[in-house]
Amino acid sequence: MFMTVESVERAMVVGRKRRRLCWLLIALLWDCCTAQISYSISEEMDKGTVVGNLAKDLNVNVRDLQMRDLNVVSSYSKEYFKANFRTGELYVAERIDRDELCPKAIKCTINIEAILRNPMGLHRIEVVVDDLNDNAPRFVEESHSINVSEISPTGEHFLLPLALDSDTAGNSVKTYKLSQNEYFSLEVQGGGEHGVSAELVLIKALDREKQATVKLTLSAIDGGKPPKTGTLEINVNVLDVNDNTPSFSQALYKARVKENALPGSLVIQLSATDLDEGDNGKLLFAFVKRAHFDPADVFLIDAETGEITVKGLLDYETQAAYDIHVQATDKSPSPRRANAKLLVEVLDVNDNAPEIVVTSLMNPVKEDAEIGSVVALVTVTDEDGGKNGNTQSKITGAAPFKLKSNYKNYYSLVVDGLIDREECSMYNVTIVATDEGSPQLSSSSVITIQVSDVNDNAPHFPEPIQNIYVKENSPVGVSINRIIAVDSDINYNARVTYALLGDANGIPITSVMNIHSENGDLVSLQSFDYEKLKTFQFKVQATDSGVPPLSSNVTVNVFVLDENDNSPTILPPYSEHSSVNSESIPYSAEAGYFVAKIRAVDADSGYNALLSYHLSEPKGNNNLFRIGTSTGEIRTKRRMSDNDLKSHPLVVLVCDHGEASLSATVSIDVVVLESTADIHTPFRHVPIKEETFSDLHLYLLIAIVAVSLIFLLSLIILIAVRCHKKTDGTFGSSDTLKSDVVVFPTPFPPVDAELISINGGDTFTRTQTLPNTEKPKAPNSDWRYSASLRAGGVMQSSVHMEESSVMQGAQGVLVQNWPTASSAADAEGGEVSPPMGAGVDSNSWHFRYGPGGPGAPPQHLKPGEVPPEAFIIPGSPAIISIRQNQGGEDDKSDFITFGKKEEAKKKKKKKKDKKDKKDKGKDDDE
């Protein structure tokens, strides 16, 4: 026998229905031994929206769901939810319209069952559907007519139609508004859980002869966000006569009726009167139908007596209260009516939930409370009897507490874990009590437990080391920073006090700084000088007020920021402010001729000590000189001309780069001489400032005496050796050039040594002088020395910079690595290099003989050539000349000459050469 496709489909549908009935039957059998899971979603959610995780809430492994044949069933015609076996999630399978599913219901729920096999388990799931504001208020009628007598007194009320809103609770109709008019105002009543109503109030007497109809617009507004509105056109028809209006004995009637009341049971008796006589005074009572609700479907009203009775079945779970409007109308041809409101409350029957009572609550609980400490006593009661009165209680959620059963329904709430107030200062413990009735009823109570603090946390600083920057010369007593420590405790245990520890460079920190014990403000007790104190360190201790007190320390580094409070200082030999400084140059000086070098230092640091040099010349100088902005070297810009003056007063301005810039000036009078022979060496005495004797002076004095003794001993030994060699005839050979000259430092205090002291204060390294940025000049065979150089100043010629030239002291010992100023000798010249920026009094000099710059090979002399080399002994006007005769013997007269003696020899030699030339010319003529 063959079956058609339709018969097969019908059979499958019947099979599915049977299976569903089986599952429902199983659900009923397991109903009393399962717990209920509750979820909440909004209506109109998209398909596939996850409602909850069944695997997690049922405490079942996800991999076991499919093996245990998880099935979700319900009694609804639509399958609203499905379960995902892979993830264990319950998701939306059908669109849910709350207004269609649960019309008028305060709470809309969908009850489904989750069934598992092997072993069998049934779990009830309640899904609460929350309402969305997806419906605007609307009126049943498009327009509404009201008949109003023209003699109606002001203040008379006229009931208006009720707007419908499929939404509930907060999204339902909340208020009404009336269009502007001169006759009526709007009075809105209610606003609670039973909705709102609106009435027209006559505020101005009507006159039918003037206006027979008044058109109004009524707007209903719901409570959504944003709110939605609906409108109704109202036509007010003005009637004549009948000047008395019926009146109810109460504006609001209240009545209660049990939900199991039988039909015909009396609910309430209404009472109304009319002062008119005859038909105008006879009243008829009636319900007012509003929106979709017609009170006549549930209750009956006697039109003559006003008696209201039960008509149909009442259900508290469906509707707990009824908001009914009643009307009393007289029998006049132009009837007048009165309105009243009746609130009927339906009483629940036999559905008492358990009641939880908490007594002897010990609150707050210390955070160091031991496990097992009693917090509260809990009593659970149920007014129902028998099985419906038996209860089971438990704590839901994660909390370090548990219920300990004492006797039947009496429990103790005790500590069941560690409590830390800093992690959680308050616990809301939810106790749920469920009875054993069918269906089960439950109730919950939330106990708020405060946790009291214990001093178990020391103050904490954000960083273990804090840096503070303070400007020098800042005013005393001003707060420079705030040190803050945080204590995780509260109240007195978190009250932190601050104290200073340690010292600042040997001085007690309390004499330098002060700290506010409560707020941690650091206040300076003295003004700081960057040149004396650049940084210091101390500690701040933060202590709480707990018992016992806890404390912690933080290291504070204070960095003093430099301010531009020191002007540049001109260094010798141009440091005298009252005297006139003079330099001489020959008339034949070429462009770039070295005149003088101004040196200065600044006691500040950074940009405040970065110096630049500027030259100011009178207008008559014709812009003859220039100065290196970073080196301070004064040179000629061009050759001399006959129009140039013979004396050129110059003013050199030395400025730092601070804000605001400070400066110093020095005046130099440059005299132009006809020849270099007229240039005399002016010896300038460097004034020595009176200073207090200190340890540094003592060390310098000892060093000077020691060096002087070594100098004298070395000089004696050198003379003895030379005399011995002269006697033995082995002083030198023609193949060896003796160019090693031992030069010892002057026994006098150096004017510009490695450390420069200003006013007996701080010392500054020479690196604070700006480096020379000029390009190296080509070698020149003409050695030129300025007057200041011959006077013991800086030896200069056509000077160029040598990077990292080695300054040497004793043999094999590296003294210093400095840029050097080397004389631009020709290919047969030599070179002497003091440290860059140092004077001739420098303690370290480097001598080299040979052509070119550093690294060039030694000069190989031809037979009979004697390359002159002259060096200056620091601190002395003596000039050392190194020469070699052809025979390898040294000429003592050429070895060392002093001052003008060397120049006189040169002049004599020139005169002799001129005389020889003249004699030779005469011989030629003869």
MIZALUM-722516 format. One line per 4 residues: for each residue y negated, x, z negated of C-alpha. Coordinates in steps of 0.2 Angstrom, whole numbers, plus 5000, padded with zeros to 4 digits. Example, Ala and Ser with C-alpha at 12.3 -4.5 7.8 and 13.67 -1.06 7.14 Angstrom:
2
5022,5062,4961 ~ 5005,5068,4964;
//
This chain:
926
5000,5000,5000 ~ 4983,5007,5005 ~ 4967,5006,4995 ~ 4950,5004,5003;
4936,5016,4999 ~ 4927,5002,4990 ~ 4942,4998,4979 ~ 4944,5017,4975;
4926,5017,4970 ~ 4927,5002,4959 ~ 4943,5010,4951 ~ 4933,5025,4947;
4918,5016,4939 ~ 4930,5006,4929 ~ 4938,5022,4923 ~ 4922,5029,4918;
4917,5014,4908 ~ 4934,5014,4899 ~ 4931,5033,4895 ~ 4914,5029,4889;
4921,5015,4878 ~ 4934,5027,4871 ~ 4921,5040,4867 ~ 4910,5026,4858;
4925,5021,4848 ~ 4928,5038,4843 ~ 4910,5040,4839 ~ 4911,5025,4827;
4927,5032,4819 ~ 4918,5048,4815 ~ 4902,5041,4811 ~ 4903,5042,4792;
4908,5061,4792 ~ 4895,5068,4804 ~ 4878,5075,4801 ~ 4863,5069,4812;
4853,5081,4823 ~ 4835,5076,4827 ~ 4825,5082,4842 ~ 4808,5077,4848;
4801,5076,4866 ~ 4787,5068,4875 ~ 4789,5054,4887 ~ 4788,5057,4906;
4796,5075,4904 ~ 4802,5083,4920 ~ 4821,5083,4923 ~ 4829,5099,4917;
4817,5100,4902 ~ 4826,5108,4887 ~ 4827,5097,4872 ~ 4836,5108,4860;
4851,5121,4859 ~ 4867,5111,4854 ~ 4877,5127,4852 ~ 4864,5134,4839;
4862,5118,4830 ~ 4880,5113,4830 ~ 4884,5131,4825 ~ 4897,5133,4839;
4899,5148,4850 ~ 4892,5145,4868 ~ 4908,5151,4876 ~ 4918,5138,4866;
4908,5123,4872 ~ 4917,5121,4889 ~ 4934,5125,4881 ~ 4931,5111,4868;
4925,5099,4881 ~ 4908,5095,4875 ~ 4903,5078,4880 ~ 4887,5069,4877;
4888,5050,4877 ~ 4876,5035,4873 ~ 4876,5016,4874 ~ 4861,5016,4886;
4863,5011,4904 ~ 4855,5027,4910 ~ 4861,5044,4906 ~ 4845,5052,4899;
4852,5068,4893 ~ 4865,5081,4898 ~ 4872,5097,4891 ~ 4873,5114,4899;
4890,5122,4895 ~ 4884,5139,4899 ~ 4869,5140,4888 ~ 4873,5126,4876;
4856,5118,4879 ~ 4853,5099,4879 ~ 4841,5094,4894 ~ 4833,5079,4901;
4843,5071,4915 ~ 4833,5055,4918 ~ 4814,5051,4917 ~ 4810,5043,4901;
4797,5029,4900 ~ 4793,5026,4882 ~ 4784,5010,4886 ~ 4798,5003,4895;
4812,5009,4884 ~ 4804,5005,4867 ~ 4790,4992,4870 ~ 4779,4989,4855;
4790,5000,4844 ~ 4781,5011,4832 ~ 4795,5024,4833 ~ 4805,5026,4849;
4822,5035,4847 ~ 4837,5038,4858 ~ 4853,5040,4849 ~ 4867,5049,4858;
4883,5057,4852 ~ 4890,5075,4855 ~ 4909,5075,4855 ~ 4919,5091,4854;
4938,5093,4855 ~ 4951,5105,4847 ~ 4946,5102,4834 ~ 4939,5085,4836;
4921,5084,4830 ~ 4907,5071,4833 ~ 4889,5074,4830 ~ 4875,5061,4830;
4859,5066,4839 ~ 4843,5057,4837 ~ 4829,5061,4850 ~ 4812,5054,4846;
4802,5050,4861 ~ 4783,5053,4858 ~ 4770,5043,4867 ~ 4758,5049,4880;
4742,5041,4885 ~ 4748,5037,4902 ~ 4742,5019,4902 ~ 4724,5012,4902;
4720,4996,4892 ~ 4721,4980,4903 ~ 4717,4962,4900 ~ 4729,4948,4905;
4715,4939,4914 ~ 4702,4945,4926 ~ 4689,4934,4918 ~ 4688,4924,4903;
4677,4908,4899 ~ 4670,4903,4883 ~ 4661,4887,4879 ~ 4647,4889,4867;
4636,4875,4861 ~ 4617,4877,4863 ~ 4615,4872,4845 ~ 4627,4886,4839;
4618,4895,4825 ~ 4615,4914,4826 ~ 4629,4923,4818 ~ 4643,4912,4825;
4658,4922,4830 ~ 4668,4919,4846 ~ 4685,4927,4848 ~ 4688,4937,4863;
4704,4941,4873 ~ 4715,4955,4867 ~ 4717,4970,4878 ~ 4735,4977,4882;
4740,4995,4881 ~ 4758,5000,4884 ~ 4755,5015,4874 ~ 4757,5015,4855;
4750,5023,4839 ~ 4735,5034,4843 ~ 4735,5030,4861 ~ 4733,5011,4859;
4717,5001,4860 ~ 4705,5008,4846 ~ 4689,4999,4850 ~ 4679,4988,4861;
4662,4989,4869 ~ 4651,4975,4876 ~ 4638,4976,4890 ~ 4620,4975,4885;
4613,4957,4884 ~ 4600,4948,4873 ~ 4611,4934,4866 ~ 4627,4942,4860;
4633,4957,4850 ~ 4651,4963,4847 ~ 4660,4964,4831 ~ 4676,4975,4831;
4689,4971,4817 ~ 4704,4980,4811 ~ 4707,4998,4817 ~ 4722,5001,4806;
4740,5001,4811 ~ 4740,4983,4816 ~ 4727,4985,4830 ~ 4709,4980,4833;
4701,4964,4839 ~ 4684,4959,4845 ~ 4673,4944,4843 ~ 4656,4939,4851;
4642,4936,4838 ~ 4628,4925,4843 ~ 4612,4935,4839 ~ 4600,4923,4848;
4599,4904,4850 ~ 4605,4898,4866 ~ 4596,4886,4877 ~ 4606,4878,4891;
4591,4872,4900 ~ 4585,4890,4902 ~ 4602,4898,4905 ~ 4618,4888,4907;
4629,4903,4909 ~ 4629,4920,4902 ~ 4639,4934,4910 ~ 4646,4948,4900;
4658,4963,4902 ~ 4670,4968,4888 ~ 4677,4986,4888 ~ 4693,4990,4879;
4694,5009,4874 ~ 4710,5017,4869 ~ 4712,5032,4857 ~ 4719,5045,4870;
4711,5061,4874 ~ 4702,5059,4885 ~ 4701,5040,4882 ~ 4705,5027,4895;
4696,5010,4897 ~ 4699,4992,4904 ~ 4686,4979,4907 ~ 4685,4960,4907;
4672,4949,4914 ~ 4667,4935,4901 ~ 4658,4919,4906 ~ 4649,4910,4892;
4646,4892,4896 ~ 4633,4884,4885 ~ 4637,4866,4879 ~ 4626,4853,4871;
4627,4844,4854 ~ 4640,4845,4840 ~ 4630,4856,4828 ~ 4643,4859,4815;
4657,4872,4816 ~ 4674,4871,4807 ~ 4676,4883,4793 ~ 4692,4891,4787;
4694,4894,4768 ~ 4698,4912,4771 ~ 4693,4924,4785 ~ 4709,4934,4783;
4726,4926,4777 ~ 4740,4936,4771 ~ 4758,4931,4770 ~ 4775,4939,4766;
4792,4933,4773 ~ 4809,4941,4771 ~ 4818,4947,4787 ~ 4833,4936,4783;
4822,4920,4781 ~ 4830,4905,4789 ~ 4821,4895,4803 ~ 4809,4882,4796;
4805,4892,4781 ~ 4787,4890,4775 ~ 4776,4905,4779 ~ 4758,4899,4774;
4747,4883,4773 ~ 4730,4885,4782 ~ 4715,4876,4776 ~ 4699,4872,4786;
4685,4859,4785 ~ 4671,4852,4796 ~ 4655,4844,4789 ~ 4654,4832,4804;
4660,4814,4803 ~ 4672,4805,4815 ~ 4680,4815,4828 ~ 4668,4828,4826;
4675,4831,4809 ~ 4693,4830,4813 ~ 4702,4847,4816 ~ 4716,4853,4826;
4725,4869,4822 ~ 4733,4881,4835 ~ 4738,4899,4838 ~ 4728,4909,4850;
4739,4918,4863 ~ 4733,4936,4865 ~ 4739,4948,4878 ~ 4758,4947,4879;
4761,4941,4862 ~ 4762,4923,4859 ~ 4764,4918,4841 ~ 4772,4902,4846;
4788,4912,4850 ~ 4791,4917,4832 ~ 4782,4904,4822 ~ 4777,4886,4822;
4760,4878,4817 ~ 4757,4860,4813 ~ 4742,4855,4823 ~ 4736,4842,4810;
4741,4850,4793 ~ 4739,4869,4798 ~ 4757,4872,4790 ~ 4765,4888,4798;
4784,4890,4797 ~ 4798,4902,4804 ~ 4804,4898,4821 ~ 4815,4912,4827;
4824,4927,4819 ~ 4814,4941,4811 ~ 4819,4959,4812 ~ 4810,4972,4801;
4816,4987,4812 ~ 4809,4978,4828 ~ 4792,4973,4821 ~ 4787,4975,4803;
4771,4965,4804 ~ 4763,4951,4815 ~ 4744,4950,4818 ~ 4741,4932,4822;
4724,4924,4826 ~ 4723,4905,4823 ~ 4709,4893,4828 ~ 4703,4876,4821;
4694,4865,4834 ~ 4686,4848,4831 ~ 4689,4833,4842 ~ 4671,4831,4848;
4668,4830,4867 ~ 4659,4846,4864 ~ 4671,4854,4852 ~ 4667,4868,4840;
4680,4880,4834 ~ 4683,4892,4820 ~ 4694,4908,4820 ~ 4704,4916,4807;
4716,4930,4806 ~ 4734,4929,4798 ~ 4744,4945,4794 ~ 4762,4941,4791;
4772,4956,4783 ~ 4791,4956,4786 ~ 4800,4962,4770 ~ 4815,4973,4772;
4831,4969,4764 ~ 4845,4980,4757 ~ 4840,4997,4765 ~ 4835,5007,4750;
4835,5026,4754 ~ 4838,5039,4740 ~ 4823,5044,4729 ~ 4821,5062,4724;
4812,5065,4707 ~ 4806,5083,4702 ~ 4803,5087,4684 ~ 4800,5102,4673;
4793,5112,4688 ~ 4790,5130,4682 ~ 4776,5135,4694 ~ 4771,5148,4699;
4786,5159,4699 ~ 4784,5178,4697 ~ 4789,5188,4712 ~ 4800,5199,4702;
4810,5184,4695 ~ 4828,5187,4693 ~ 4842,5178,4704 ~ 4847,5163,4695;
4831,5159,4686 ~ 4827,5140,4685 ~ 4812,5134,4694 ~ 4814,5115,4693;
4825,5101,4688 ~ 4829,5088,4702 ~ 4835,5070,4700 ~ 4841,5060,4714;
4842,5041,4712 ~ 4847,5026,4724 ~ 4843,5008,4719 ~ 4857,5002,4730;
4874,5000,4722 ~ 4892,5005,4725 ~ 4895,5017,4740 ~ 4877,5015,4746;
4871,5022,4730 ~ 4881,5038,4730 ~ 4871,5053,4737 ~ 4873,5071,4742;
4858,5083,4741 ~ 4855,5100,4749 ~ 4840,5112,4754 ~ 4836,5113,4772;
4827,5128,4780 ~ 4827,5146,4775 ~ 4821,5149,4757 ~ 4826,5161,4743;
4831,5145,4732 ~ 4847,5134,4730 ~ 4852,5118,4722 ~ 4864,5120,4707;
4873,5104,4702 ~ 4872,5101,4683 ~ 4880,5083,4682 ~ 4882,5070,4695;
4865,5068,4703 ~ 4856,5080,4692 ~ 4852,5097,4699 ~ 4843,5113,4695;
4833,5122,4708 ~ 4836,5141,4705 ~ 4831,5158,4713 ~ 4844,5164,4725;
4836,5179,4733 ~ 4822,5192,4732 ~ 4805,5186,4731 ~ 4790,5196,4738;
4773,5188,4736 ~ 4766,5200,4749 ~ 4778,5193,4762 ~ 4776,5175,4757;
4765,5168,4743 ~ 4771,5150,4744 ~ 4787,5142,4748 ~ 4789,5123,4754;
4806,5119,4749 ~ 4813,5104,4757 ~ 4826,5094,4748 ~ 4836,5081,4758;
4846,5067,4749 ~ 4858,5056,4760 ~ 4868,5041,4754 ~ 4885,5036,4759;
4880,5019,4766 ~ 4883,5014,4784 ~ 4872,5018,4792 ~ 4867,5032,4781;
4850,5033,4774 ~ 4842,5049,4768 ~ 4825,5054,4761 ~ 4817,5071,4758;
4805,5079,4746 ~ 4795,5095,4748 ~ 4792,5106,4733 ~ 4778,5118,4734;
4782,5134,4724 ~ 4768,5146,4722 ~ 4773,5165,4719 ~ 4763,5174,4706;
4758,5192,4709 ~ 4766,5208,4701 ~ 4757,5225,4702 ~ 4770,5233,4714;
4758,5239,4727 ~ 4747,5254,4726 ~ 4730,5254,4735 ~ 4732,5260,4753;
4719,5269,4764 ~ 4719,5266,4783 ~ 4720,5284,4786 ~ 4726,5299,4775;
4711,5309,4781 ~ 4694,5302,4785 ~ 4680,5311,4793 ~ 4662,5308,4789;
4647,5315,4799 ~ 4631,5317,4790 ~ 4614,5323,4798 ~ 4606,5338,4789;
4590,5334,4780 ~ 4596,5316,4777 ~ 4587,5308,4762 ~ 4595,5309,4745;
4602,5293,4738 ~ 4607,5285,4754 ~ 4624,5278,4758 ~ 4632,5289,4771;
4649,5280,4772 ~ 4660,5268,4764 ~ 4678,5272,4759 ~ 4689,5257,4758;
4706,5255,4751 ~ 4717,5239,4753 ~ 4729,5233,4740 ~ 4742,5221,4745;
4742,5213,4728 ~ 4729,5199,4723 ~ 4717,5195,4709 ~ 4716,5208,4695;
4730,5219,4703 ~ 4721,5221,4719 ~ 4704,5225,4711 ~ 4702,5243,4716;
4690,5256,4708 ~ 4685,5273,4717 ~ 4683,5290,4710 ~ 4679,5308,4717;
4691,5322,4715 ~ 4689,5341,4719 ~ 4674,5351,4723 ~ 4663,5356,4738;
4664,5375,4742 ~ 4666,5379,4723 ~ 4653,5366,4718 ~ 4659,5351,4708;
4659,5336,4721 ~ 4651,5325,4708 ~ 4635,5335,4709 ~ 4635,5334,4728;
4641,5316,4731 ~ 4643,5300,4721 ~ 4654,5285,4725 ~ 4652,5267,4720;
4667,5263,4709 ~ 4668,5245,4715 ~ 4664,5245,4734 ~ 4667,5263,4738;
4650,5267,4745 ~ 4647,5286,4746 ~ 4630,5292,4742 ~ 4623,5309,4744;
4615,5317,4729 ~ 4607,5331,4739 ~ 4600,5335,4756 ~ 4612,5345,4767;
4607,5360,4777 ~ 4618,5364,4792 ~ 4613,5382,4792 ~ 4620,5384,4774;
4634,5371,4773 ~ 4642,5365,4789 ~ 4657,5356,4781 ~ 4666,5353,4765;
4681,5343,4759 ~ 4685,5332,4744 ~ 4697,5318,4739 ~ 4694,5300,4734;
4706,5292,4722 ~ 4708,5273,4723 ~ 4716,5265,4707 ~ 4720,5246,4705;
4717,5237,4689 ~ 4736,5232,4686 ~ 4746,5236,4672 ~ 4752,5250,4674;
4738,5255,4686 ~ 4743,5262,4703 ~ 4733,5274,4713 ~ 4732,5284,4729;
4721,5298,4737 ~ 4713,5301,4753 ~ 4706,5317,4760 ~ 4688,5316,4766;
4680,5329,4777 ~ 4661,5329,4778 ~ 4654,5337,4793 ~ 4635,5341,4793;
4627,5338,4810 ~ 4614,5350,4815 ~ 4596,5344,4817 ~ 4583,5354,4827;
4573,5360,4812 ~ 4572,5379,4816 ~ 4560,5386,4829 ~ 4566,5400,4840;
4563,5418,4832 ~ 4557,5432,4843 ~ 4567,5448,4840 ~ 4560,5465,4839;
4551,5474,4846 ~ 4541,5459,4851 ~ 4542,5450,4835 ~ 4525,5454,4827;
4513,5439,4828 ~ 4497,5448,4824 ~ 4498,5464,4835 ~ 4496,5465,4854;
4512,5470,4863 ~ 4509,5481,4878 ~ 4520,5487,4892 ~ 4516,5499,4907;
4522,5499,4924 ~ 4518,5510,4939 ~ 4507,5505,4953 ~ 4521,5509,4965;
4533,5497,4957 ~ 4543,5487,4969 ~ 4547,5468,4969 ~ 4560,5465,4955;
4554,5480,4944 ~ 4559,5478,4926 ~ 4545,5476,4914 ~ 4552,5470,4898;
4565,5459,4890 ~ 4561,5446,4877 ~ 4575,5441,4865 ~ 4575,5427,4853;
4588,5418,4842 ~ 4588,5400,4835 ~ 4596,5397,4818 ~ 4602,5380,4824;
4617,5377,4834 ~ 4623,5369,4851 ~ 4609,5362,4862 ~ 4597,5365,4847;
4600,5384,4849 ~ 4600,5384,4868 ~ 4585,5394,4872 ~ 4575,5395,4888;
4561,5407,4893 ~ 4545,5402,4902 ~ 4530,5413,4907 ~ 4512,5409,4907;
4500,5420,4917 ~ 4481,5418,4919 ~ 4475,5412,4936 ~ 4469,5430,4940;
4486,5437,4940 ~ 4490,5430,4957 ~ 4508,5425,4951 ~ 4514,5443,4950;
4527,5442,4937 ~ 4542,5431,4934 ~ 4554,5428,4919 ~ 4573,5424,4919;
4574,5407,4910 ~ 4590,5411,4902 ~ 4589,5430,4900 ~ 4571,5433,4895;
4569,5448,4907 ~ 4551,5450,4914 ~ 4551,5457,4932 ~ 4538,5459,4946;
4539,5446,4960 ~ 4531,5458,4973 ~ 4523,5475,4976 ~ 4506,5478,4969;
4490,5476,4979 ~ 4473,5482,4978 ~ 4467,5465,4973 ~ 4478,5464,4958;
4471,5468,4941 ~ 4475,5483,4931 ~ 4479,5473,4915 ~ 4489,5457,4915;
4490,5447,4899 ~ 4506,5437,4898 ~ 4511,5424,4886 ~ 4530,5420,4885;
4535,5403,4878 ~ 4553,5402,4871 ~ 4559,5384,4869 ~ 4575,5377,4862;
4584,5361,4869 ~ 4583,5351,4854 ~ 4575,5333,4852 ~ 4561,5336,4850;
4560,5354,4857 ~ 4553,5368,4846 ~ 4546,5384,4853 ~ 4539,5401,4849;
4527,5412,4859 ~ 4524,5431,4861 ~ 4510,5439,4870 ~ 4512,5455,4881;
4499,5465,4890 ~ 4506,5473,4905 ~ 4495,5488,4911 ~ 4497,5495,4928;
4496,5514,4929 ~ 4493,5524,4945 ~ 4509,5535,4943 ~ 4524,5536,4932;
4518,5552,4924 ~ 4505,5542,4915 ~ 4517,5530,4907 ~ 4518,5535,4889;
4531,5529,4877 ~ 4522,5519,4863 ~ 4532,5520,4847 ~ 4532,5503,4839;
4536,5501,4821 ~ 4547,5487,4817 ~ 4541,5478,4801 ~ 4555,5476,4788;
4554,5460,4778 ~ 4556,5461,4760 ~ 4572,5453,4755 ~ 4582,5452,4739;
4596,5464,4737 ~ 4613,5456,4740 ~ 4631,5461,4742 ~ 4629,5462,4760;
4614,5474,4759 ~ 4625,5485,4747 ~ 4639,5485,4760 ~ 4627,5490,4774;
4619,5504,4764 ~ 4636,5511,4760 ~ 4641,5510,4778 ~ 4625,5518,4784;
4627,5533,4772 ~ 4645,5535,4777 ~ 4641,5535,4796 ~ 4627,5547,4793;
4638,5559,4784 ~ 4651,5558,4798 ~ 4637,5561,4810 ~ 4631,5577,4802;
4649,5584,4800 ~ 4653,5580,4818 ~ 4637,5589,4823 ~ 4641,5604,4813;
4659,5605,4820 ~ 4653,5602,4838 ~ 4640,5617,4836 ~ 4653,5628,4828;
4666,5624,4842 ~ 4653,5627,4855 ~ 4648,5644,4848 ~ 4666,5649,4846;
4669,5645,4864 ~ 4654,5654,4870 ~ 4660,5670,4860 ~ 4677,5669,4867;
4671,5665,4885 ~ 4682,5650,4886 ~ 4669,5636,4885 ~ 4673,5628,4901;
4680,5630,4919 ~ 4673,5626,4936 ~ 4687,5613,4939 ~ 4683,5603,4923;
4668,5592,4921 ~ 4664,5589,4903 ~ 4656,5572,4903 ~ 4663,5566,4886;
4648,5564,4874 ~ 4650,5559,4856 ~ 4636,5548,4851 ~ 4635,5542,4833;
4625,5527,4827 ~ 4608,5530,4819 ~ 4608,5531,4800 ~ 4593,5518,4800;
4596,5499,4799 ~ 4599,5493,4817 ~ 4585,5481,4823 ~ 4597,5471,4834;
4615,5474,4828 ~ 4630,5463,4830 ~ 4624,5451,4816 ~ 4606,5446,4816;
4599,5440,4799 ~ 4584,5429,4798 ~ 4574,5428,4782 ~ 4589,5434,4772;
4598,5418,4776 ~ 4612,5414,4788 ~ 4619,5426,4801 ~ 4620,5422,4819;
4631,5430,4833 ~ 4623,5438,4848 ~ 4632,5425,4859 ~ 4618,5413,4855;
4607,5422,4867 ~ 4608,5415,4884 ~ 4618,5425,4896 ~ 4611,5433,4911;
4614,5422,4927 ~ 4606,5434,4939 ~ 4616,5441,4953 ~ 4620,5459,4952;
4608,5471,4961 ~ 4613,5484,4973 ~ 4615,5502,4966 ~ 4599,5512,4966;
4598,5530,4963 ~ 4581,5528,4955 ~ 4583,5527,4936 ~ 4568,5518,4928;
4565,5515,4910 ~ 4552,5504,4902 ~ 4541,5510,4889 ~ 4550,5499,4876;
4567,5507,4881 ~ 4560,5524,4878 ~ 4553,5518,4862 ~ 4570,5514,4855;
4572,5497,4864 ~ 4585,5491,4876 ~ 4589,5503,4890 ~ 4585,5495,4907;
4585,5500,4925 ~ 4590,5490,4940 ~ 4602,5481,4929 ~ 4617,5471,4933;
4631,5462,4923 ~ 4648,5469,4921 ~ 4661,5456,4916 ~ 4671,5461,4901;
4667,5480,4900 ~ 4675,5488,4885 ~ 4665,5495,4871 ~ 4674,5510,4863;
4671,5519,4847 ~ 4684,5532,4842 ~ 4697,5538,4854 ~ 4710,5524,4858;
4701,5511,4847 ~ 4695,5495,4855 ~ 4679,5491,4847 ~ 4672,5476,4856;
4673,5467,4873 ~ 4656,5463,4879 ~ 4647,5460,4895 ~ 4637,5476,4898;
4621,5481,4906 ~ 4624,5497,4917 ~ 4612,5508,4925 ~ 4612,5506,4944;
4615,5524,4947 ~ 4619,5531,4965 ~ 4635,5537,4970 ~ 4633,5553,4960;
4626,5545,4945 ~ 4633,5541,4928 ~ 4633,5525,4918 ~ 4629,5521,4900;
4633,5504,4893 ~ 4627,5496,4877 ~ 4633,5479,4872 ~ 4624,5465,4881;
4609,5460,4872 ~ 4610,5475,4860 ~ 4597,5488,4858 ~ 4599,5507,4858;
4603,5506,4839 ~ 4619,5497,4843 ~ 4634,5504,4834 ~ 4645,5505,4850;
4641,5513,4867 ~ 4652,5516,4882 ~ 4649,5531,4893 ~ 4656,5533,4910;
4653,5546,4923 ~ 4656,5542,4941 ~ 4650,5533,4956 ~ 4649,5514,4958;
4653,5501,4945 ~ 4668,5500,4933 ~ 4684,5505,4940 ~ 4677,5517,4953;
4686,5534,4954 ~ 4677,5549,4945 ~ 4664,5559,4955 ~ 4671,5574,4964;
4657,5587,4965 ~ 4655,5599,4979 ~ 4654,5618,4974 ~ 4637,5621,4967;
4632,5603,4964 ~ 4626,5598,4947 ~ 4624,5579,4944 ~ 4611,5576,4931;
4616,5563,4918 ~ 4604,5558,4904 ~ 4609,5547,4889 ~ 4599,5541,4875;
4604,5544,4857 ~ 4602,5527,4848 ~ 4588,5526,4835 ~ 4581,5543,4842;
4569,5547,4856 ~ 4581,5561,4861 ~ 4588,5561,4878 ~ 4605,5569,4881;
4607,5578,4897 ~ 4625,5583,4903 ~ 4625,5596,4917 ~ 4638,5608,4924;
4634,5625,4932 ~ 4644,5632,4946 ~ 4651,5646,4936 ~ 4659,5634,4923;
4648,5641,4910 ~ 4636,5629,4900 ~ 4618,5632,4900 ~ 4612,5628,4882;
4595,5625,4888 ~ 4601,5611,4899 ~ 4613,5603,4887 ~ 4601,5594,4875;
4583,5591,4877 ~ 4571,5580,4867 ~ 4558,5568,4872 ~ 4544,5575,4883;
4552,5592,4884 ~ 4564,5586,4897 ~ 4549,5578,4907 ~ 4539,5594,4905;
4554,5604,4913 ~ 4554,5592,4927 ~ 4536,5594,4930 ~ 4537,5613,4929;
4551,5612,4942 ~ 4541,5601,4954 ~ 4526,5613,4953 ~ 4537,5628,4956;
4545,5619,4971 ~ 4528,5615,4978 ~ 4522,5633,4975 ~ 4537,5640,4983;
4534,5629,4998 ~ 4516,5635,4999 ~ 4521,5653,4998 ~ 4534,5650,5011;
4521,5642,5023 ~ 4510,5657,5021 ~ 4524,5669,5025 ~ 4527,5659,5041;
4509,5660,5046 ~ 4509,5678,5043;
//
